[in-house]
Amino acid sequence: MADKSEKTKARLPRGFADRSADDIRAVEKMMATIRGVYELYGFEPIEQPLIEYTDALGKFLPDQDRPNEGVFSFQDDDEQWLSLRYDLTAPTARFVAENYDKLPKPYRSYRSGWVFRNEKPGPGRFRQFMQFDADTVGTPGVAADAEMAMMMADVMEALGIKRGDYVIRVNNRKVLDGVLEAIGLGGDENAGRRLTVLRAIDKLDKLGVEGVQSLLGAGRKDESGDFTKGAGLDADQTAIVVSLFDREIANVIAQEGPPGDISKIKVDYGDQATFAPSKVKLLAMGVEASSVYREGTDELLAIENFVRSAGYSSDRIRIDPSVVRGLEYYTGPVFEAELLAEIPNEDGQIVRFGSVGGGGRYDGLVSRFRGEPVPATGFSIGVSRLMTALKNLGKLDTSDVLAPVVVLVMDKDTTSLGRYQKMVGELRAAGIRSEMYLGGAGMKAQLKYADRRGSPVAIIQGGDERAKGEVQIKDLIEGARMSAEIADNAEWRAARPAQVTVAESELVAEVKKILAAQAADRAKGASRLALQ
């Protein structure tokens, strides 16, 4: 007898999740819709492996001096460092660089897959999650960036998210780079502090302005007591950076005057518009002289012109200076898809889901491998986060996937098992999901198994039925409804029969008839809910 003290404890690693059949089907349904939009825009599928050489990820690792910090890394038998990919963009850059001469330029592709982060897990923060990306490599102009924003707006609507419940926010990293340059954080020697600033601002929705201010300054201690070192900005520098992303000035309507003229930014305060509030004037401290800043604002105006000309209004695509993205490799326009609707989460609480995807221009990633400029831009969707939001909005109903019909095993001799398997084969040939019960239990337990599977129908043939060439077909859905709702004998007799006996030759036709009646009942129920 095995020693129970030596048994292995079944436990899921922190930061990882098991996926149910319902979640898998919901993701596949959602991704099919996204894929349709990507294909409509002319993008082609491609796939890279989960593992890359660590040096291919390069300086964009969370901590390049410690290869296993931020990413999961290991050494192979040649003592080469390998890492699980932390996003899909870096492997795409490596692939394009390695196959550059064989690929059409611009190269338009999409891919989906798992990515991994060796970071502290928490609520909604996983070490493994799925992304779905689209990228254009080889187009230097911002028309490609504008197309990304338009495509993501089309994805949101293809998924059933109505206008007003989402927005694609667009900014330009050059705008922030110009501000950081103006406050003394230019040059390679400040690259680390700039990245800390970017990651701090990117946590605005999660931590609020006060939390971001702490990360811009000395640092912040979270609820668990862990301390995150800040960027070390002084009070004036912090005030200038905060003024850039403060939500009061995030709702920019238009630029009145020449690009880069901070004093002429028009700001929306709700019902009343005004010009040049004092917080915006803070940005004028040396920023106007920055060519990088002016280039960024010029590109934003060009993007706005592109999307408006294509018929995408500001309620779909909006210029928003609060968008920065937390990765260092972005070099120009950046964008985020945000859900604005209040949606119940898995605990039933009404929440704002916020960002469900983002991306931007990354002109330096492919260039690292080739030593020549290679412009690129792309967008990444957080699959699990978007799927959860859509399911809670009722946009990803997978109830149309029926559980299998179960053929019960009443006799276990070889001849009987062959007859049961023949029934299953006929049902499958007719396109009906079905299975023969393969356990060792009796009839009552088999029916309980079918109920737990959510099976719509059970097929029963014992010795008496076999002698007559018949089968019993039990409508499990109607039977459960009758047991729960019908108490009157007259109503019971008038209801659809929950069990019928037919000739074996009529098995498939009768099962189809029952499944059709169940589908009609579901449609009626959906109509009643829609009218409530």
N, C-alpha and C positions, 0 to 999 in steps of 0.2 A: 504493500500500500504506500502511495506517494506521501512524502512528508509535506504537509501543508505549509510549514514554516519556510520551505524552500521555494515556494511558488513565486513566479514573477508578478509584480504588481502591474496591472493594466492601467496605464496613465498616458494622457496626451501631453506632449511637450508644450510649455507655455509659449503663446504667440502663434500657435498653429490651430487649425480647425478641421474637424471632420465635416464632410458635405453630404447632405441627404439627397435622395433621388429627386425630391421636389426642387431643391436648390439647383441641382445639376441641370434639370430640364428647364428651369427658369433662366439660367445663364445661357444655355444653348439657344433658347428662343430669342432672348435679347440680342445675343451676338449675331444671330442670323439677320436681324433687322439692321444692326450697325454695319455688318458686312455688305448688305445690300446698298446702303448709302455710299460706303467707300468705293464699291464697284461702280456705282453710278457716276462717281467723280473720276473714274478712270484709273483707280489704284489697283495694284496686283498683289496677290498674297505671296508671302515669303516667310521662312522660319529659320531661326538660328538656335544653336544649342543652349542649354541652361548654364553651361560652364564656359568661362573665357579665361585666357591668361590674365593674371592680375595686372600685369603692366599694360595690357590693352585698355584696362579701365583707368589706369594712370593717375594723374593728379586729381581726378574727380572722385576718387575714393573718399569716404568720410574722414579717414585719417591715413594718409599715405605712409606714414612712418611705422604704423602698426597694421600689417596687412589683414589681420583678422578683426579689426575694429570697424564696425559698420557693415561689413560684408562677411560672409562665411567663406573662409579660405583654407587651403591645404596644399601640401607639396606632393608632386607625383614622384615616380621613381627616378626621374632626372633632376630632382630637387628644384623643379620649376614651380613657382607659386601659381595656383589656379583658384578661381573664385566663382561661387554661384553668382549669376548676374543679379544686380540690384535694380536694374531697369531694362527696358528693351531698346533704348536709344543707343547706348554705348556699343552693344553687339551689332546693331545696324550700321553704325559708323565703321566698325572693323570690317564687316562684310563688304560694304561699298568700297572701302579703300583697297581691300584685297582683290576685288573683282572689277575695279574701276573701268578698265579698258573694254570690258565685255558688256557693260550695262549701258542702256540708253540714258542720255542726259537731256532734260531732267529725269531722274529716276523716282518713280512714284510707287510706293509699296505700303502694304499694311501687314501686321502680324499680331498674334495674341499669345499669351503664355504666362507662366508663373515667374515671379521675381521674388528675391529674398533680401531681407534686411536683418543684420545681426545687431539689433537694437533692443532696448528695454521694452517689452510688450506692455500694453495697457488696454483699457476699454476702447474698442474700435481700432486698435493699433496692433497689426499682426506682423509676424516675421516672414510669412509667406502670403502673397496675394497675387491676383491676376490682373494684367493690364491688356489693353487692346489699343494698339498704336497705328497711326498713319503718318508717313513722312514723305517729304519731297526734297530730294537732294539735287543740287545743281542749278537752282534758281536764286539769283542774288536779290531780285527786287521784292518789295513787300507785297506784291500781288499774290505771291504764294502764301504769305502769312494771312492776308485777308481771306484767301480761299479756305484756309484751315478754320478760321472763325466761322465762315459761312457754312462749311460742311458740318461743324459741330452743332450749329443751330438747327440744321436740317436733321441731324441725328436725333436731337432732343424731340423734335416734333414727330419724326417717324416712330419714335417710341411711345407716342401718345401724350407727351407732356405739352400742355397748351401754353400759348403765349401769355406771359405774365407770371408763369410758374417757373420760368428759367431765364437766365441771361448769360451771354458769353461776354466776359469782361476782358478788355484788351489794354495792355500798357506796353511800355518799352523799357528794357533794362538800361538803355543809354540815358534815359531821363534820370534814373536813380544814380547811375554811374557819374553823371554830371554833378549831381548834388553831393555825392560822396567826395568827388574830386574837389569841390568848392570848400568842403569842411576839412580838407587836409588828409583824406584817405585815398588819394591816388597813388599810382606806382605799384610795382611788384612787391615792395616791402610791406604793403598793407593788404595784400591779397587775403590773408587769413582773417583779418578784422572785417574786411568787406563781406566775406562769406558769412561770418557770424551775424553781421547786420542783416543780410538777406534772409538768413534762416530765422532771425528774430521777427522780422516783419511778416514772414510767411506764416507765423503762428498767431497772427492777429485775431482770427476768428475763434481760435481755441483759448487764448490767454487774455484777450482784451488789450486795451491801450496800456494799462498799468503793467501788465505782465511783459509786454513788449518793451516798455521803457526800462524795466529792470534788466532785460537781456541786452539792451543797447548800452546800459551802464555797467555796473560792477558784476551783475549776475542775478540769478533767481533760484530760490529754494522751493521745490514743489511740495505737495502734501505729504509725500513719503519721507521728506527730509533730504532728498538728493539735491545737490547744488550744481547748477549749470553756470559755468563762467560766461560773463558777458563780453561785449565788444570793447568796453572801456571808454565809451564816449563821455565827454563832459556834458553839463546841463545844456549849454547852448547848442552843441552838436546834436544832442538827443532831440531838442525842441525842433530843430530844422528837419531832421529825418521824420519825426512824428508828424509834422505838419504836412509832409508829402502824402502820407497814407491815411490821415485822420478822415473818418467817414463823412465829416462835414464837407470836406472838399473832394470827396471821392466821386460825387455825382456831377461831374463836369458836363455841361451842356455843349459848350462851343468855345473856340478860341477867337477872341475879338482882337484882331491886330496881327502883326508879324509873328511867326513862330519864335518861341523862346521869350516872348514878352510876358513875363509873369504877371504884370500889373493888369493885364487885359483878359485874364481867365474869368469866364463867366461861370458862376457856381449856383447850383440848385439847392435852395433851403426848403424845399417842399412847394408850397403854393407861391412863394415870393422869391424872385431871383435877385441877386445883387452882384456887385463886382468887387474883386480884389479885397477880400477880408484880410485882417491883420495877419492871420496865420499863413495865408498865401504869400504875403509880402516877405515873410521870413526867408522864403526860398530865393528871393532876389539877391541875397548876400553872396555875390560872386558867381551865381549860376548863369546869368545871362552871358557871361564871357566864355562859357564852356562850349566848345564846338561839338563835343559829344552830346551835351544836353540839347543843343539846337537840332542836331541830326535826329535825335530821338523824337522830338516834337514834330519835326517835318514828316518823319515816317508815320507817326500816329495820325497826322492830318491826311496823309495819302491813304492809309488804311480806311479811315472813316469815309473818305471820298469813294473808295472802291465799293465798300459794303453798302453805302447809301445808294450809289448808282445801280447796284444789283437788286435793290428793293428790300434790303434788310434794315429795319428801323431800329431806333435806340432801345426799344423795349426787347429786342432780340440780341443785338450786339452793341456794347457800350464801352466807350473809352473810360478807364478807371485807373487812376494813379496808385491805388492801393495794391494792385496785383504786382508781385515781384517774382514768385516761384523760388523755392529754396535751394535749387541746385546751381552750382557755380558756372556750369558750361553754357548757360544761355547768354547770347550776345546782342540781342535786339528785341523785337516784339515778343511779348509773352502773353498768354491768354489762359483763362480759366472758365470752365462751365460750372455755373452755380445754380442749384435748385432753390427757388424762392418760396415755393409752397410750403405750408406747415403740414408735416406728414407724421402720422403716428409711427413711433419706432417699435422695436420688437417687444417692448414692455408696455406698449399702449400710450406712452407719453407723446404729446404733440411737440415736435422739434423742427428746427430748420436744418436740413441735411447739409447745406452749404455746398462746397466744391465736390464735384464728382469726376473731374478730369481737368487736365491742363497741359500746357506745352509751350513751345516758343522756338525762336531761331537759335541754332547752335552751330555757327559757322566755323568754330574751332575744332570740333570733334574729328571729322574726317581729315581735316588738314594736318592733324598731329601725325598721321600715318604717311602722308604724301609730301609734306613740305611745300605745299602750294595751297592757295585759297580754294576751298570747296564749300560753297554756301549750302545750308540745309535748314529745314524747319519741320516741325512735327507736333503731333497732339497725342496724348495718352489718356485713355479712359480707365478709371478705377472700377473694374468690373464688379467686384463684390459689393462695393458701396452703392453703385448705381442700381444693381439688381435688387438690393434690399429696399431702396427707395421706391423702385417701380412696383415691387411686390406689395409694399404697404400702401401704395396708391391704387392698387387693384389693376395695374397695367400689365401684369405678367401672370395671368391665370393659366395654370397648367392642369386644370381639372379635365381638359379634353383628352388627357392621356389616361386611358382606362387601365385599371388593374387587370390581371389575367383571369380568364375563366378557369375554374379549377375542376378537373375531372377527379372525383373521389375514387379511391381504391378500396372496394368492398371485399374482393377476393384476391389473394396474393399468389395463386398458382400461375405458372408461366403462360398458360392459354389466356386467362383472364387479363393478365397484365398486357398481353399483346393486343387484346380488344380495346382496353383503355387507351393504349398508346395510339391505336388506329384512330380513335375519336379525336385525340389531341391533334394528330396529323391532319385530319380533315378540317378541323377548326383553323389551324394555322394556314393551311392552303387557301382558306377563304379570307385570310388577312385578319383573323381574330386572335388576339393575344390569349394564350392558353398554356396550361401546364397540367401534368399528371402529378398527383400528390405522391411525394417520394419519401414521406416519413413512415413511421411504424405504428401510428395511432389508429384508434377506431373512428367510427363515423362521426360521433359527437365532437371529438377533438379535431377532426378534419374540417368540419363545418366552422368550428371556432377559428381554425387557421385561415380559412377563406375569408371570414369576417375581418380578422386582423389585417389581412392583405388588402382589404377594401374591394374584394372581388365582386363583380356584378352578378355572376351566375355560377352555380355549382351543378355539375352533372353527376347523376347517381344511377348506377346500374348494379343491382344485386343479382342473386341467382334467379329470382322470380322474373325480373325484367329481362334478363338475358334469355331465359327460356321462351319468352314471348317476342324477342327481337325488339324490345322497347328500351327507352331510357327515361328517367325522370329529370326534368330541368327545373331547378329551383331559382327563382328570381330573388336574390338576396336583398336587393335594394328595396323592392316593393314589400317583401316580407318584413324588413325592419321598419318600414314606414307604417305598415298596418299594425304591427305590434305596439308602436308608440302612439299612434293617432286614433285608431279605430276601436271603439268599445262596443258599438251597436251591431248586433248580428245582421240586421238588414243591410247596413252599410258595408259590413265585411263581405256579404254575398255579392254586393253590387260592384265591389272593387275589382281591379284587374287581378286575375289569379296569380298567386305567388308561387305556385308550383303546377306544372303540367306534365303529362306523360305522352310521349310521341314515339312513333316508329324510329328505329336507328337511322333510317334513310332520311328522316326529316330533321335530324339533329341540327345541322348547320342552319337551315332555313328558320327554325324556331328560335335558335339563339340570336340570330340577326334580328328577328322580329322583337324579341324582348329588349335587346340593346337599343333598338330604334325607339321603343316606347320610353325607355329610361332617358334617352337623349331629349325626347320631346318634353318630358317632365322637367328636366334641368333647364331647358330653354324657357319654359313657362315661369319657373322660379326666378330666373334671371330677369325676365320682363317685369315681374311684380316688384323686385327689388329696385329696378331702375325707375319705377313710377313712384316709389315711396319718397 
